[in-house]
């Protein structure tokens, strides 16, 4: 396969992912809101996690490996995130490789801050 040049962006400029929250979440769950605002990773950061999961590794194991190997990044994402004291949050995501890796990572970080989760794909 050969990728052709697309200077006029007939096929678009690429993809981007956004986090959308419900109105009032910041007041109801400031810890979850802060972590979601802090969280950003690049495709190159997510690729090893996606490839491990796609290759058959348990998604939680792949995420735990990423967390272990990137303590500075995890510290940046969790900076200023208050403890959730068991408050609940519901996440919804599409079941694609990137979203599975991202959601598993974010839910793991939220759980570390004592925020209870329910995830729907």
C-alpha positions as CSV (number, residue, x, y, z in Angstrom):
1,X,0.0,0.0,0.0
2,X,1.3,3.5,-0.9
3,X,-0.2,6.6,0.7
4,X,-0.6,9.3,-1.9
5,X,0.0,13.0,-1.2
6,X,-3.2,14.9,-0.5
7,X,-2.2,18.6,-0.5
8,X,-5.8,19.8,-0.8
9,X,-6.9,17.5,2.1
10,X,-9.6,15.9,0.1
11,X,-9.6,13.1,2.6
12,X,-9.5,15.4,5.6
13,X,-6.7,16.8,7.8
14,X,-6.6,13.8,10.1
15,X,-8.5,12.7,13.2
16,X,-8.8,14.1,16.6
17,X,-10.5,12.9,19.8
18,X,-12.3,15.1,22.3
19,X,-13.7,14.5,25.7
20,X,-17.3,15.7,26.2
21,X,-18.8,15.9,29.6
22,X,-22.3,16.6,30.9
23,X,-23.2,20.0,32.2
24,X,-22.6,20.1,36.0
25,X,-19.9,17.4,36.1
26,X,-17.2,19.8,37.2
27,X,-19.3,20.7,40.3
28,X,-20.4,17.1,41.0
29,X,-17.0,15.4,40.5
30,X,-14.1,17.9,40.4
31,X,-11.5,15.1,40.6
32,X,-12.8,13.4,37.5
33,X,-13.2,16.7,35.6
34,X,-9.6,17.7,36.5
35,X,-8.1,14.4,35.4
36,X,-10.1,14.5,32.1
37,X,-8.8,18.1,31.5
38,X,-5.2,17.1,32.2
39,X,-5.3,14.0,30.1
40,X,-3.8,14.2,26.6
41,X,-1.6,11.6,24.9
42,X,-0.3,11.4,21.4
43,X,-0.7,8.6,18.9
44,X,3.0,7.6,19.4
45,X,2.3,7.3,23.2
46,X,-0.8,5.2,22.7
47,X,0.5,2.9,19.9
48,X,2.4,0.5,22.2
49,X,-0.7,0.1,24.4
50,X,-3.0,-0.4,21.4
51,X,-0.6,-2.9,19.8
52,X,-0.2,-4.9,23.0
53,X,-4.0,-5.1,23.4
54,X,-4.5,-5.9,19.7
55,X,-1.8,-8.6,20.0
56,X,-3.7,-10.4,22.7
57,X,-2.4,-8.8,25.9
58,X,-5.0,-8.1,28.6
59,X,-6.0,-4.4,28.3
60,X,-5.4,-3.8,32.0
61,X,-2.0,-5.4,31.9
62,X,-1.1,-3.3,28.9
63,X,-2.2,-0.1,30.7
64,X,-0.4,-1.1,33.9
65,X,2.8,-1.6,31.9
66,X,2.4,1.9,30.3
67,X,1.8,3.5,33.8
68,X,4.9,1.8,35.2
69,X,7.0,2.9,32.2
70,X,5.8,6.5,32.2
71,X,5.7,7.8,35.8
72,X,6.4,11.4,34.9
73,X,3.5,11.5,32.4
74,X,1.1,9.9,34.9
75,X,2.2,12.4,37.5
76,X,1.4,15.3,35.1
77,X,-2.0,13.8,34.3
78,X,-2.9,13.4,38.0
79,X,-1.4,16.7,39.2
80,X,-3.9,18.7,41.2
81,X,-6.6,16.0,40.9
82,X,-8.4,15.7,44.3
83,X,-9.4,12.4,45.8
84,X,-12.9,11.4,44.6
85,X,-13.9,9.9,47.9
86,X,-15.8,7.1,46.1
87,X,-17.9,9.4,43.9
88,X,-19.2,7.7,40.8
89,X,-18.7,8.6,37.1
90,X,-20.1,7.0,34.0
91,X,-17.9,6.8,30.9
92,X,-19.1,5.9,27.4
93,X,-16.7,5.1,24.6
94,X,-16.6,3.4,21.2
95,X,-15.0,0.0,21.1
96,X,-12.0,0.9,18.8
97,X,-8.4,0.2,19.6
98,X,-7.5,3.8,20.5
99,X,-10.6,4.3,22.6
100,X,-10.2,1.0,24.4
101,X,-6.6,1.9,25.3
102,X,-7.5,5.4,26.3
103,X,-10.6,4.5,28.3
104,X,-8.7,1.7,30.2
105,X,-5.9,4.1,31.0
106,X,-8.2,6.9,32.2
107,X,-10.4,4.6,34.2
108,X,-7.3,3.2,35.9
109,X,-6.1,6.7,36.8
110,X,-9.6,7.6,38.1
111,X,-9.7,4.5,40.3
112,X,-6.3,5.5,41.7
113,X,-8.0,8.7,42.8
114,X,-10.9,6.8,44.4
115,X,-13.4,7.6,41.8
116,X,-15.9,4.7,41.1
117,X,-16.6,3.9,37.5
118,X,-19.2,2.5,35.2
119,X,-18.1,2.1,31.5
120,X,-20.3,1.4,28.5
121,X,-19.1,0.8,25.0
